[in-house]
Amino acid sequence: MKKYLITLLLLTAGIFAFGQSTDPLVTQCVMNAGPNTKYLKDFRVQLGKAAAPGEFRYKTQMSLWKNTRYKFSLCTAEGSQGELILTIKNDANQVVLSSYDSNTGKTYKSVELVCNRSGIYQLNYDFKDGLQGSGVGVVSMVK
């Protein structure tokens, strides 16, 4: 009886392990984060063209811990008109990090942050110039 129970548990675990579908864009973005990182969370962003570019349209919150180095990787899906960008704000609504430099117009595919204060941070995603697009933001911890 014990042998049958163990076999049934292993079969069930195998079905659940192989039955899950993964998003290839998420997988690619996690791999782009590098071997010295530990995956924490991903955010799938899909937005239409903005009526007026400016305010970030996809907003979420995440707890970040003091003295921890985080890597934020951004991947834009093929066929998107815009490029995915990120701005991180602290609890005082101050920008602490951005993947887009408005002075130079340069967009970074990944940015790193050494958190100097534990708390809830707001992650703001959008597509450059408010264009339409689909993409993934992956948050990893650098080992």
N, C-alpha and C positions, 0 to 999 in steps of 0.2 A: 504493500500500500504506500509506504514511504517513497519507494522508487517512482511510482506513478505520479505522486504529488510533486516531486522534484522535477520530473520530466514536464509535467503540465506547467509549472512555474517558469521553467526555462523556455518553453515554447511561447508562452504568453509574453515574456520579456523580449524575445526575439521579434515577435510581431510588432510590439510597440516600438522597438528600436529601429526597425527597418520600414515601418509603416508611416513614419513622419516625413512630410515633404519639407525641403529646405529651399529657401529663396536663393538662387544663384548669385544675385547681386549682394545679398548679405554675406554669403560665404566668401565672395571675392573681397569684399570690404574688410572682413575679419582677417583674411590672409594678408591684405595690404598693411594691416596694423603692425605686422612684424612678429618674429619669433620670441622676442623678449617682452611680450605683452600678455596679459590675461584678459580675455573677453569678459565684459560686464553686462552690457545692454546694447540693443540696437533700436533705432527709431526709423520707421519707414515713412517717408514724406512724399506725398503726391499732391501737387497743387496746380490749379489752372492759372492763367495769366491774371495778374493783379490789375485792378481798375486804376490804381495809382501806386507806383512803387514807393517804398519808404518803410512802413512798419512791417516787422517780421510777422508772418502769418501762422507759422506752426510753432507753438510754444509748449514746453513741458518742463517739469522740475525733476531734479535729481539731487540726492544727498552726496556731498563730497567731503572727504575727511582730510584733516590737517596733516601736513608732511607726507602726502601721497602724490605721486606723479601720475597724471592721467594723460592718455592720448585719445584725441577725438579725430577719427578718420571719416572722411566724406567721400561718398561714391555717387556719381550721377549716372542714371540709366541712359542707355543709347536711345536716341530719338528725342531726348529732352531738349527744349529750346534754351533753358537756362542752366547755370552751374550751381550746385548746392553749396550754400554758405551757412556759417554758424556764428552766432554771437552768444557769449555766456555772460550773464549778469549775476551779481551777488544780491543779498537780501536788501541792500540799500539801492537797488536798481542801477548800480554802476557797472559799466562794461569792464570785465576783467580779462577777456580774451575774445579775439575775433579771427576768423579764417579769411577775412577779406580786408585788405588795406585800401581804404578809400583814397588815400593820398597818391598811391602808385597804381591803383586799379588791379593789383595782383591778388589772385585767389590761391589759397593753399589747400591742398588735398588732405592734409592732416596738420594738427596743431597740438602742442603739449602744454600742460598746465601743472605746476607744482602748487597744490592747494595750501595756502598759508592760514586758512581759518575754516574749521569744520562748519557745515551748514547746508541749507537748501539753496541750490543755485538754479537759475532759470536758463534753460537751453532754448535758444531761438533759432529756428531753421527757416530758410527761404531760398529762393532761386535768384541769382544775381539779376538785378534790374526788374524784379517782379515777373520774370518770364515763367512760362509753363514748364513743368518738369516733374520727374520722379527720381527719387534717390533714397539713399540710406546713410544714416549717421551712426557710427559705431563708437561706443565708449569702452576703452580698455584701460587697465591699470598697468603701468610700466613696472616690470620686476626689478 
